């Protein structure tokens, strides 16, 4: 599993325009490394899209460092430096070898843990990033302006190769990624709500059993009730439980959605849309990976796993705990929001 896990990206998106750079920046990543061929432009071509140029301008405005690290020769990428002089361009880096990229980062005194590497090949870009401890994002091969048929075929073959790998092995790591929370806390009282609110999150969704109250209890722990009461004054708050409806002993003015059927939770998703909140501005908090965290990750929310209040649980939950242990070795480290202020504090709003 260890070798195979290095081939699987933490994220897989359609193109570089679909990446949430602001969230990655708020999570502490300040250096972005891009492959060139099939990532920024079709293989062997110099043309990059206006959308790609806008991505570069956005990153420049954010004040982050941007590198191009490609196996291509100098003449294919030097035009990037001419148009965007603030971008560092490196050619013939010999991926999947990590030697040259390690040298570059050492020269610049940059830690790989602060880097995001973006590319179209899991056998080069993703492998290098995972071996070095970077945050890895894989994009589909860009063939938008390729005139020659063989270039489109090469791009298609790259996708087929990855999907074959995914079908055989990748689904295991995909599950591991989907049940990986952004944060782990002992309980809901240890969460830094102010930083999350400052970062732009507008809706907080809490599980009920063993997150707010002991399993089967109708009474939310007093200290948890106080948290929800104060939080609901600042942002929208929902409680979503897979349990049957029960009368809860509380004076909280917080909506509870029973029988939510997480991780699919169509009722919860409908309610989020009705509230007019973007999924990316939602925080999901709960004690289970295969219900609460999986639901949050499936919709693109920010997820926080807390420890269960008590060990007493339903049989189904006990089975979920077994699955959690089974997939624990293929879980990934996801970005953690950190918004403490500073020169780029405007990014946090």
C-alpha positions as CSV (number, residue, x, y, z in Angstrom):
1,X,0.0,0.0,0.0
2,X,2.9,2.4,0.8
3,X,4.3,2.5,-2.8
4,X,0.8,2.6,-4.4
5,X,-0.3,5.4,-2.1
6,X,2.4,7.6,-3.6
7,X,0.7,7.5,-7.0
8,X,-2.6,8.8,-5.8
9,X,-3.2,12.6,-5.6
10,X,-4.9,14.2,-2.7
11,X,-7.1,16.1,-5.1
12,X,-8.1,15.4,-8.7
13,X,-9.8,18.2,-10.6
14,X,-10.6,19.0,-14.2
15,X,-8.2,21.9,-14.8
16,X,-6.1,24.4,-12.9
17,X,-9.0,26.9,-13.0
18,X,-11.0,24.5,-10.8
19,X,-8.5,24.6,-7.9
20,X,-9.5,26.6,-4.7
21,X,-6.2,28.5,-4.3
22,X,-7.6,30.8,-1.6
23,X,-8.5,27.8,0.7
24,X,-5.0,26.3,0.1
25,X,-3.4,29.6,0.9
26,X,-5.4,30.0,4.1
27,X,-4.3,26.5,5.0
28,X,-0.7,27.6,5.0
29,X,0.5,26.7,1.5
30,X,2.5,29.6,0.0
31,X,4.3,27.9,-3.0
32,X,2.6,26.5,-6.0
33,X,4.5,24.3,-8.5
34,X,3.0,23.7,-11.9
35,X,3.9,21.1,-14.6
36,X,3.8,22.5,-18.1
37,X,2.9,20.0,-20.9
38,X,-0.7,19.0,-20.7
39,X,-1.1,21.0,-17.4
40,X,-0.8,24.6,-18.6
41,X,-0.8,23.9,-22.4
42,X,-1.2,21.0,-24.8
43,X,1.9,18.8,-25.1
44,X,4.7,20.5,-27.2
45,X,2.8,23.8,-27.6
46,X,3.6,27.3,-26.4
47,X,0.1,28.7,-26.2
48,X,-1.6,29.0,-22.8
49,X,-5.2,30.1,-22.3
50,X,-6.4,33.4,-21.0
51,X,-7.9,31.5,-18.1
52,X,-4.5,30.2,-17.2
53,X,-3.1,33.7,-17.3
54,X,-5.8,34.8,-15.0
55,X,-4.9,32.1,-12.6
56,X,-1.3,33.3,-12.6
57,X,-2.5,36.9,-11.9
58,X,-4.7,35.7,-9.1
59,X,-1.7,33.9,-7.5
60,X,0.5,37.0,-8.0
61,X,-2.1,39.1,-6.2
62,X,-2.2,36.6,-3.3
63,X,1.5,37.1,-2.8
64,X,2.4,33.4,-3.2
65,X,5.4,31.9,-5.0
66,X,4.8,30.2,-8.3
67,X,7.2,27.8,-10.0
68,X,7.1,26.0,-13.3
69,X,8.8,22.6,-13.0
70,X,8.9,20.6,-16.2
71,X,10.7,17.9,-17.9
72,X,10.5,19.9,-21.2
73,X,13.4,21.7,-22.7
74,X,14.1,25.4,-22.1
75,X,12.7,26.7,-25.4
76,X,9.2,25.4,-24.6
77,X,8.9,27.3,-21.3
78,X,11.1,30.4,-21.4
79,X,8.2,32.5,-22.8
80,X,6.4,32.1,-19.5
81,X,9.3,34.0,-17.8
82,X,9.1,36.7,-20.4
83,X,5.4,37.3,-19.8
84,X,5.4,36.7,-16.1
85,X,8.9,37.7,-14.8
86,X,7.9,36.9,-11.2
87,X,7.4,33.2,-12.0
88,X,10.4,30.9,-11.4
89,X,10.8,28.6,-14.4
90,X,12.8,25.4,-14.3
91,X,13.2,22.9,-17.2
92,X,14.6,19.4,-17.6
93,X,13.9,18.6,-13.9
94,X,13.8,14.9,-14.7
95,X,10.6,13.9,-12.8
96,X,9.9,11.5,-11.2
97,X,13.4,12.0,-9.8
98,X,13.1,14.4,-6.8
99,X,16.8,15.5,-6.9
100,X,16.5,18.6,-9.0
101,X,13.3,19.9,-7.3
102,X,14.8,19.2,-3.9
103,X,17.8,21.4,-4.9
104,X,15.5,24.2,-6.1
105,X,13.5,24.2,-2.8
106,X,16.7,24.1,-0.7
107,X,18.2,27.0,-2.6
108,X,15.0,29.0,-1.9
109,X,14.7,27.8,1.7
110,X,11.2,26.5,1.0
111,X,9.8,23.5,2.9
112,X,8.0,20.9,0.7
113,X,5.2,20.8,3.4
114,X,4.3,24.4,2.3
115,X,4.1,23.4,-1.4
116,X,1.3,22.4,-3.7
117,X,2.3,20.6,-6.9
118,X,-0.1,20.5,-9.8
119,X,0.3,18.3,-12.9
120,X,-1.5,15.8,-15.2
121,X,0.6,12.7,-14.6
122,X,0.4,10.5,-11.5
123,X,3.6,8.7,-12.5
124,X,5.7,11.9,-12.5
125,X,4.0,15.0,-10.9
126,X,1.9,13.2,-8.2
127,X,4.7,10.7,-7.4
128,X,7.3,13.5,-6.9
129,X,4.9,15.5,-4.7
130,X,3.9,12.6,-2.5
131,X,7.5,11.4,-2.1
132,X,8.5,14.9,-1.0
133,X,5.5,15.5,1.3
134,X,3.8,18.2,-0.8
135,X,0.1,18.6,-1.3
136,X,-0.7,16.9,-4.7
137,X,-3.3,17.9,-7.2
138,X,-3.8,16.1,-10.5
139,X,-5.6,17.7,-13.5
140,X,-6.9,16.2,-16.7
141,X,-4.5,16.6,-19.7
142,X,-5.1,19.9,-21.5
143,X,-5.6,19.3,-25.2
144,X,-7.9,22.3,-26.0
145,X,-5.8,23.6,-28.9
146,X,-4.0,20.5,-30.0
147,X,-4.3,20.3,-33.8
148,X,-2.5,17.0,-34.4
149,X,-4.6,14.0,-33.6
150,X,-1.7,12.1,-32.0
151,X,-1.5,14.8,-29.2
152,X,-5.1,14.3,-28.3
153,X,-4.5,10.5,-28.4
154,X,-1.6,10.8,-26.0
155,X,-3.8,12.9,-23.7
156,X,-6.6,10.4,-23.8
157,X,-4.2,7.5,-23.1
158,X,-2.9,9.3,-20.1
159,X,-6.5,9.5,-18.7
160,X,-7.2,5.9,-19.6
161,X,-4.0,4.8,-17.8
162,X,-4.9,6.7,-14.6
163,X,-8.5,5.4,-14.7
164,X,-7.2,1.8,-15.1
165,X,-5.0,2.4,-12.1
166,X,-7.9,3.9,-10.2
167,X,-10.2,1.0,-11.0
168,X,-7.6,-1.6,-9.8
169,X,-6.2,0.2,-6.8
170,X,-7.1,3.9,-6.6
171,X,-10.6,3.5,-5.2
172,X,-9.0,2.3,-1.9
173,X,-7.0,5.6,-1.6
174,X,-10.0,7.6,-2.9
175,X,-12.1,6.3,0.1
176,X,-9.1,7.1,2.3
177,X,-9.2,10.7,1.1
178,X,-12.9,11.0,1.4
179,X,-13.0,10.0,5.0
180,X,-10.0,12.2,5.9
181,X,-11.0,15.2,7.9
182,X,-9.4,18.6,7.7
183,X,-9.1,18.7,11.5
184,X,-9.3,16.4,14.4
185,X,-10.3,17.6,17.9
186,X,-11.1,16.0,21.2
187,X,-14.6,17.7,21.3
188,X,-16.5,20.6,19.8
189,X,-15.2,23.0,22.5
190,X,-11.6,22.7,21.2
191,X,-12.6,24.1,17.7
192,X,-11.3,27.6,16.7
193,X,-14.7,28.9,15.5
194,X,-13.4,32.5,15.3
195,X,-10.7,31.6,12.8
196,X,-13.2,29.6,10.7
197,X,-15.7,32.4,10.7
198,X,-13.0,34.9,9.8
199,X,-12.0,32.6,6.9
200,X,-15.5,33.0,5.4
201,X,-17.4,29.9,6.6
202,X,-21.1,30.7,7.0
203,X,-22.8,27.5,8.1
204,X,-21.8,25.0,10.8
205,X,-23.5,21.5,10.7
206,X,-23.2,19.4,13.8
207,X,-23.9,15.7,14.3
208,X,-26.0,14.9,17.3
209,X,-25.3,11.5,18.9
210,X,-21.9,11.3,20.6
211,X,-21.0,14.7,19.2
212,X,-23.4,17.0,21.1
213,X,-25.0,14.5,23.4
214,X,-24.3,11.0,24.5
215,X,-25.8,8.3,22.3
216,X,-29.6,8.0,22.7
217,X,-29.7,11.0,25.1
218,X,-32.2,13.8,24.6
219,X,-30.0,16.3,26.4
220,X,-27.2,18.2,24.8
221,X,-24.2,18.6,27.2
222,X,-24.5,22.0,28.8
223,X,-21.1,23.1,27.7
224,X,-21.9,22.1,24.1
225,X,-25.2,23.9,24.3
226,X,-23.4,27.1,25.3
227,X,-21.1,26.7,22.2
228,X,-24.0,26.4,19.9
229,X,-25.9,29.3,21.5
230,X,-22.9,31.7,21.0
231,X,-22.1,30.4,17.5
232,X,-25.7,30.8,16.3
233,X,-25.4,34.5,17.1
234,X,-22.6,34.8,14.5
235,X,-23.4,32.3,11.7
236,X,-26.0,29.8,10.6
237,X,-26.1,26.5,12.6
238,X,-27.8,23.2,11.8
239,X,-27.9,19.8,13.6
240,X,-28.1,16.8,11.3
241,X,-28.6,13.4,12.8
242,X,-29.1,9.9,11.3
243,X,-31.1,9.0,14.4
244,X,-34.9,8.9,14.7
245,X,-36.7,12.0,15.7
246,X,-36.8,12.7,19.5
247,X,-37.8,15.5,21.8
248,X,-34.6,17.3,22.8
249,X,-34.3,19.0,26.2
250,X,-32.9,22.4,25.1
251,X,-33.9,26.0,24.7
252,X,-31.7,26.3,21.6
253,X,-33.2,28.0,18.6
254,X,-31.3,25.6,16.2
255,X,-33.0,23.5,13.5
256,X,-32.5,19.8,13.8
257,X,-32.8,17.5,10.8
258,X,-33.5,13.9,11.9
259,X,-33.0,10.8,9.8
260,X,-30.6,12.7,7.6
261,X,-29.1,9.5,6.1
262,X,-25.5,10.8,6.1
263,X,-23.3,10.4,4.1
264,X,-25.8,11.0,1.3
265,X,-28.1,13.3,3.2
266,X,-30.2,14.8,0.4
267,X,-32.4,16.6,3.0
268,X,-29.4,18.3,4.4
269,X,-28.1,19.3,1.0
270,X,-31.6,20.7,0.1
271,X,-31.6,22.7,3.4
272,X,-28.1,24.1,2.6
273,X,-29.3,25.3,-0.8
274,X,-32.4,26.8,0.7
275,X,-30.2,28.8,3.1
276,X,-28.3,30.1,0.1
277,X,-24.9,28.9,1.4
278,X,-22.2,27.7,-0.9
279,X,-21.0,24.2,0.0
280,X,-17.4,25.5,0.3
281,X,-18.6,27.8,3.1
282,X,-19.9,24.9,5.2
283,X,-18.2,23.2,8.1
284,X,-19.4,19.7,9.0
285,X,-18.5,18.5,12.6
286,X,-19.1,15.0,13.8
287,X,-17.6,11.9,15.5
288,X,-17.8,9.4,12.6
289,X,-15.7,9.3,9.5
290,X,-18.0,7.2,7.3
291,X,-21.1,9.4,8.0
292,X,-20.2,13.0,9.0
293,X,-16.8,13.4,7.5
294,X,-17.6,11.5,4.3
295,X,-20.8,13.6,3.8
296,X,-18.9,16.8,4.3
297,X,-16.1,15.8,1.9
298,X,-18.5,14.7,-0.7
299,X,-20.1,18.1,-0.9
300,X,-16.8,20.0,-0.6
301,X,-17.2,21.3,2.9
302,X,-14.6,21.7,5.6
303,X,-14.7,18.7,7.9
304,X,-13.8,18.3,11.6
305,X,-13.7,14.9,13.3
306,X,-14.3,14.9,17.1
307,X,-13.9,12.0,19.5
308,X,-17.2,10.3,20.6
309,X,-18.6,11.5,23.9
310,X,-19.1,7.9,25.1
311,X,-18.0,4.4,23.9
312,X,-21.6,3.2,24.0
313,X,-22.8,3.1,20.3
314,X,-25.2,1.5,17.9
315,X,-24.2,-1.7,16.2
316,X,-24.0,0.1,12.8
317,X,-21.7,2.6,14.3
318,X,-19.5,-0.1,15.7
319,X,-19.2,-1.5,12.2
320,X,-18.3,2.0,10.9
321,X,-15.5,2.1,13.6
322,X,-14.2,-1.2,12.2
323,X,-14.1,0.4,8.7
324,X,-12.4,3.4,10.1
325,X,-9.5,1.3,11.4
326,X,-9.4,-0.7,8.2
327,X,-8.9,2.4,6.0
328,X,-6.8,4.4,8.5
329,X,-3.6,3.5,6.7
330,X,-4.7,5.1,3.4
331,X,-6.0,8.4,4.9
332,X,-4.4,11.6,3.9
333,X,-3.4,14.9,5.5
334,X,-5.9,17.5,4.3
335,X,-5.4,21.3,4.5
336,X,-6.2,22.9,7.8
337,X,-7.5,26.5,7.8
338,X,-5.3,28.9,9.7
339,X,-6.3,32.5,9.7
340,X,-4.4,34.4,12.3
341,X,-4.0,37.7,10.5
342,X,-1.0,39.3,8.9
343,X,-0.1,41.1,5.7
344,X,-2.5,38.9,3.7
345,X,-5.3,39.1,6.2
346,X,-7.7,40.2,3.4
347,X,-7.5,36.7,1.9
348,X,-9.2,35.5,5.1
349,X,-12.3,37.5,4.6
